[in-house]
């Protein structure tokens, strides 16, 4: 809630739909539609239980820059490759986006840390799925490639909505 008498402007992020072949590292917020062609196992890492920032392990003691020594919580990330016919790209799904992608919750996903073999069923179910990703294009300097860091994901996008979007795009091109 806004404090009484104060008006706060909220910036709305508008994602531009692009094909993967059109993406470049200067793109901010984009939307892509593609098929999952490869899925990697989730990776788990220690975070501060209070602020969720990554913690450093020094000889078995985990330290948060803000909260000093802490008993760590865990977060997770999953990568997959999406292809739309123009190219393919690695998509990175951190905790909330991964929860939505795999239709699960933190407790269940953390169980895969102890028994990664149980995650195979989810990978099999997702492989070949068509998804719509809203995210940020980032340059991965370690591998010298661009990637999409997912902010949101839609499983099974509505075909009628996609057809309407394409019709509108054709009409826009024809009117120019």
Secondary structure, DSSP 8 states (H G I E B T S, - for coil): ---TT----------EE--GGG--TT--EEEEEEEEEEE---EEEEE-TTT--B-EEETTEEEETTTEEE--EEEEEEEEEEE-SS-EEEEEEEHHHHHHHTT--HHHHHHHHH-GGGGHHHHHHHTT-EEEEEEEEEEETTTTEEEEEEEEEEES--HHHHHHHHHHHHHHHHH-
